[in-house]
Amino acid sequence: MPMESFVQVKPSSPLPKTGLINSQRQFPNGFLWGVSTASYQVEGCNENSQWAEWEKMGRIRSGDRSGVACDWWANAERDFDLARELGINALRLSVEWSRVEPEEGRWEPAALDRYRELLSALAQRGIRPIVCLHHFTNPRWFEEKGAFLYPDASLLFERFARHVVHALGDLCDCWVTFNEPNVYAASGYVLGEFPPGKTGQIGTAIRVTSVLAQCHLRAYRTIHELQPKAQVGWAQHYVVFQPVATVFDRWVAHLLNETFNETFLRLVEDGHLQFPLNLLDGNAGKVKGACDFVGLNVYNRLHVAFDLRNLAHMFGRIFVPKHVPQGDPGVERPYGEAYPKAVRAAVERVRPLNRPIYILENGVPDASDRIRPWLIVNVIRELHSLIREGHDIRGYFHWTLTDNFEWTEGWNLRFGLVQLDPKTQDRTVRPSGRIYAEIARSNALTPELAETYASEVPRPLAAQGS
C-alpha cells in the first residue's frame, strides 16, 4: 500500500469532553502507534563501533555480549511482520554510522542497500519509518579522533547525514538527528557508563552537548536542502527529578534538571544556556528554532536528596524508594520509578517551542509483564488528556518491540512487547503486546482496558531497594 507522507498528518485538535469519544478515549485520525529501536541493540554482528570495543573491554555490567542481538541485519523482516500483526503503523529505527562509513571516507554501498531493504519492507507492510542518524554509537575511527570533541566533528557528521539522506531519502521523510544527546553526554563524560567512560567532567559534557547541537543544525539544514518537505527533529530524554523535602533537596533537583534535561533543549529553544552554563555552550546560537517537531523519550521519576558526599552528582543523592511502582532492577541499582505523569511534565515543558510532539520512547523493563500493562494504559490515558487540552501530540512509540541488548545492562533488562530468547531467537508476544495491539488497531483506549489495567498500581519487586 502507498505510504502517506509524514507531513500530511494533520495537527491534533481538542476532542469533545462528552459522549462516546470521551468514554472510548478516541485518538485523532492519523495518530501514530509505533515502536522504537536502535541499530546496535537489534542488528547484531557489529564490530566497527566504539560500543563493540566497550563490550570487549568487559564494560557490560551483566557480562553479556550482543552477538547477533535480535538478528535484524539478517532478518529484521520477521519482526516487521510481528509489528504489522500487532497493528503498529510506525517504526523508528537508526542507521549505524559504523556500517555506512567503516573507515573514514570509505562508504559501504552494501550497508545502505540493506537499509533500503529495511525501509522498503516497512512500506510494504504499511508501516511508516522514522530514521534516526545517531543513537549512541560512533565508528571506531571517529571515536579515536575524540568523537564530538574533535574540531571537525560537525563537518564529519554533516557529511554522513548527507550521504544517508541522499541514499534513503526517497523512502523516508522524517528524520531524528540525535537520540538523547543529554544521555550521550552525561553517560560518557559524567557517569562513566558509556564510552569513553569519563567521570565527573560536567564542563566537558556541556561542551559535547553544544557540539551535538551544532551537528544537529548542520544535519537539519542538509536534510532540508535535499528534502525541502522533510520533517527533522531530535529525541529528548526527559526525567522528572523529585526533591525529597528540604530547600537543599529542591536546589539539587533544580541543578540536575538544568544540566540534564535543559541543556540541549535550551540550545534549540533559545540558542544559548543560562548563566553560568552559557560560558561553555560554544557557538550554538544559530541552533535556535532548528526543529520541525520535538521527540520526547520519557521513562522515569527519580528522587533526589541533598548529599555533601556526592560531588559527582552535584551533591545530589539520586534514588528510587522501595514503595513506588517500578520495573525490574538493573545489575547494580533500581532502574527508576515508573511514573505515567512524567509524559505530562515533558509535554508541558516543550510546548513553548510550538512544534508537533511525538513520544518517541516510553516503556519499562519488565520480564514478567507485571507492570507494563499498567504503564501503557496509564500513559495513554495521560496522552489522551493532554490532546484534549490542546497539546499537539502526533504519536506514541513504545520502547520497544522485542527485548534487545540494553547497553551496559546487556540482556538483563527486558523492555519488549515481545519476549526474545537471544540464544534461539524465539519470540513470544507478551500480554502487554496484545494490549498495545488492541489500542493501536482501534486508535483508542477502551473503557474495558482502562478499567482492567489503569487503577490498581502494581506492587514493586521486593528485591528493589532505595
N, C-alpha and C positions, 0 to 999 in steps of 0.2 A: 504494500500500500504506500502511496506517496507520503513523504514526511513533510508535515506543515512547517513553515518557517518559524523558528523560535520567537521571532519578533512580532508574530501575528497574535500571540496570546494577549488578550485584552486585559486592561487593568481590572483588578478586583473592585467590586463596588459593595457597599454595606448591604447585608442581607436583611430581609424583613425580620422583625422581632416576634412575630406571631405566626401561627399556622403551621402547616406540615413541614415547611422548610426549616423552621426553628427546631421542631421536635426531631427531625431527621438529621439536623446539622449538615445540611447540604453544602457542598463547596462550589465555587464558581466554575462555570464551563471552562475547559482548557487547563484546569489546575493540574499540576504535575505531581504524580505519585511515583517517586523514584527510589533508587538505591545509589549509594556512593561507594566507590572502590579506589584503590591506589595501585599503580603498576607493580611496585616492588612487593606488595603484600599478596598479590594474586597471581602474577605471571609466572614466577619461578625461574630458576636456572639463569639468574642474572649475576655475572661475575665482574662487571665493569664499573660498578658504582662504589661509592665510599661506604655504603651500608654492607656490601659484600665483605669489604675489609673489616668493618666493625664486627661482623659475625666471626670472622677468622681470628680476631683478637680476643674472642671469648667475652664480648661485652653484652651478650644477651642473657638477661638475668635467669631465665628458665633453663639455660643451657641448650635450647633448641637451635636448629638450623632451618632456614626457609626451604631449602631443597627445591622441589617443583612447586611449592606453595599450593595454589589452587589449580595449577596446570593450565592457566589461561593462555600462555604463549602457544601451547599446542592445541588447546581445546576449550577456549572461552565460550564457544557457541553452545556448549552443553548448559552452561549457566544462563546464557541468554534465553534459551528455551524455558528454563525454570522461571526466569523473570517474567516472560510472557504469560506463562501458566498462572502466575500469581497476580496478573492484572497490572503489572508495573508498566508505566508508559514513558519512563525516562530513566536514564542510567548515566551516572558520572564516572568517567574513567580518566586515567592520566597517561601521558606519553612519557616514556622513560628516556631521558636525555642520553643516558649512557649507552642505550641501544642505538639511538639515532646517530650519535656522534661519538663512537667508542674511542677515537683518538682525535686530538684537536685538528680540526679542518678536514677530517675524513668522515664522510657521510655514508651511512649504510642503507642502500636502497631497499634491501630485503626487510629491514625493520619497518620502514614506512609502508611497504607493501602489506605487511601483516597488520599494521594499524588501519590501513584502508579496508582490509578484510573485516576487521572487528566493527568498524563504523558501518560498513555496508550490511553486515549481519544484523546489527541493531535496527537499521532502517527497514530491512526485510521483515522484521518482526514487529514493526510499528512502534519501536522504542526510540525515543528522541535522545541523542547523545549530547552530553556536555563534556568538553575535553579540558582537563587541567594540564598546564605545561610544567608545573613543578610541584611535586608532592614529596618533599623532604630529601630526595636523592639527587646527588651530583655525580657526574662522571669522575673517575679517579683522577684523570689529568687535570680537571678543573679544581678538585679538592687540593691537589698538590700545589697548585698555584696560590692557594689561600682562599679558594671559593669566593664568596661575596665580599671578601676584604681585598681581593685582587683589584688593582686600579682600573683594569679594563673589563671588569665583571659585567657591567651593564651592556657593553658592546657585544660581548660573547653571548649573553642571554638573548639580546635582541636578534642576533644572527640565528640562533637556534629557533626562536619563535617564528622568524620569517620563513625558515626552511620548513618547519612543521605546517604552518598555515598554508603555505604555497602548495604543499603536498596533499593536505587533508581538507582544505577549505571548502571544497565542493560537497563535502559530506557532513560538515558541522558549521553552525553559525553562532555557537555560544561557547565562550572560552573563559576559563578561570586561569588567571596568570599564575598565582601562587596559592597553595593551600597552607593556611595557618602560618603566615610569616612570623607572627609573635611566638608560636610554639617552636619553630625552627631556630629562632634567635635565642630564646630562653633556654631551651633544652640543650643547645650546642655550646653556649657560652656562659650560662649562669648555673645550670643544674648538672651539667656534665653527663646527661643521659643520652644525648645524640652526638654523632661526630660533629666537631672534632674533640669533644669531651672536655671542654674548658669549664671551670667552675668559678663562680663569683665575679665574673667580668661583666658587670652590668653596663658599664660605658661602652664596651665592645659590642654587646648585644644591641644597644641602641644604634650604634654606627652601622651594624649589619642590617638592622631594620630599615634605616634610611637608604642604604644601597638597594635593598629589596624593593623599596618604594620607587626608586629611580628606574630599576629594571622593569617594574610593573608599568611605569609610564611609557618607557620605550616600547614594550610589548603592546601596550594599549594602542599607541599611535601606529605601530607597524601593522597590527591586525586590521585597524580601520582603513589603513592605506590599501591593503589587499582585499578587504571585505567591508566596504563602507556601511553596510547594514548589519554588521555583526554586533552581538551583544558581548561585552567584555567586563569582567569584574574580578573579584578575588574572594576567597573563603576566609572569613574572620572567625577565629576561635574566641568564644566569649565565655568567661567563667564568672559566676556570682561569688564574690568574696563576702562572707557574712561575719562581721565582727561579733565577738562574744558579748561584751558588755561595756567596758570602760572607754573613756576617751582615747586612751592609748591604743586599745584594740581597733577603734574606728580609724585612728590615724594610720595604723599599719595597713588595714584593709584598703583605705584610700590610696596609699602608696603602691600597693600591689596592683590595684586596679589601673592606676595611671601608667605604670611601667609595663604591665602585661596586656590588658585589654585596649588601652587607649593609644599606644604608640603608632602603629601602622594606621589605625583608624583615623587618628587626628591628622596625619600627614595627608590622607586623601580628603578629609573634610576641610582642613584649614591651610594645608601647605607647610605647617610648622608645628612643633611641640610647645608645650607650656614651659616657662622658665622653671628650673634651670636646665631641663632636658633639651631645650632648643639649642643649647650650646653644642650638642652632639648630633643634631639631626641632619647636618650636611646640606647639600644643595638639592633639597627636595621640594622647594616652593612650587614648582610647576606641576607637581603631582595633584594639587588641589582640583577636585572635581573629576578626576580621571577614572570614572567607572560608569557603566550603564546599568548595573544592578549591584546589590550587596548580597553576598553569600554569607550565611551565618552557620557556624558549627557550634552547637550548643549541647552540652552534656551535664555539667555538674554545678553543684554549690559546694564550696569549700569554706570551712570555718576557720577564723583567724583570731589568734590571741597574741598580745604583745609579749615578746620574749627577748630579753637583752642578750641571751646566749646565741641567738640565731642570726648572725650577721649576714649569712648567705641569702636569707630570705628577707633582708631589710628589717631585722628584729621582729619578724612575724613567725609564729608557730602555726603551720597550716595542718589541719587535722579533720577527721570525719568522726563525729560522735557515733557511739555504738547503736543508739536508738533510732537513727534516721534511716529511711529507705535507701538501700544501696545494692549494687550488683556484687559479683564475685570479686574477691580481693586480688591485687597484684601479688607478685612474689614477695615484695618487701613491705607493702602497705596497702590500705584500702584504696580503691580506685576513685571514689568520690560519692557524694550524696546524689542519688537520682532525684532530680528536682524539676518537675514539669514546668513550673512557673519561671524557670530560667529563660525559656523562649520569650516570655513577655518582657523580661528585663532587657534582653538583647534586641528585640524588635523595637521597643520604645527608644532604646539608645540610638539606633541608626536611622530613625525616622527623619531627623533633620537633614539627612543627605538627600531626601526627596527622590529616592530611586526605588524601583521594584526590589522586593526582598525574596530570597529563596533560603529556606532552611536546608543547607546542603549536607549537613551531618547531624544526626541525633540518634542516640542509642544507649545501650548499657551492656556490660559484659555479664553474661548470664547463661552458663552452660545448661542449666536445668530448666530454663524458661519460667522461673518462679516469679520474676518481677517485670520482664519485658512486656507482657500483655498490658499490665497496669500502666507502664510508662507510655507505651504507644497511644493508648486510648486517652490518657490524661493530657499528653502533649497535643494531640489532635483536637481535643476539646478546647485547649487554650488557644490554638491557632484559629479555630472557628470563631471564638470570641473576639480575637484581635481583628480578623477580617470584618466582622460585623461592626467593629468600632471604626473601620475605615482604613486600616493598615493595608498596604498594597503587597500582600504576600501571594506569590505566584506558584509556589511548590514546596513540597516536603520530601526530603531524601533521607531514607533511613540508612544508618551505618550498622550493618552492611548486608549484602545478600547472603553470602556464605561465610562461615568462620574463615578467618585468614591469619596470616603471620603478623602479629600485633607488635611490631617494632621491638623494643627492648624486652617486652614480655613474652615474645615468641608465640607459641601456641597456647599459652596459659590463659589468656583472656579470649572468650568466645562471644563475638558480637553478632553472629549471623542469624538471619531469619531462617537460614538453612544450616543444619548441623553438618560439619565436614569431618571425615576421618582423613587426616593428611597422608596416612600410610596407604590406605586402599583407594582414596579419592571417592569413597561412597558418600552420598548426600541424602539427608533426611529432612524434610520440611518440618520445622518446629510448629507447635500450635500458634505461636506469635506470627509465624509466616502466613498461616491461614487467616488469622485475624486481620493482618495488614492487607491480604488479598481481598477480603470482603470489603474493607474500606475503599481500596483503590478501585475495585470494579464498580462499586455503587457511587463513587465520588461523594461519599457521605459517611458520617458516623451515626449508625442507627441507635435508637433508644435501647434496643436489646443489648448491643455491645457496651454501651455506656453503663447500663445498669449492672451488667455482669462483671465488668472489669475496672470501673472507674473509682468505686467508693472505698473498698477495703484495701488499705495500704499493706503491702507485703511485709512480713517480718524480716529484719536483717539476719544475715548469717551469724551464728554465734561466734564463729572464728574471726569476725571482723572487729577490730578494736580501734580506738582513737589514737 
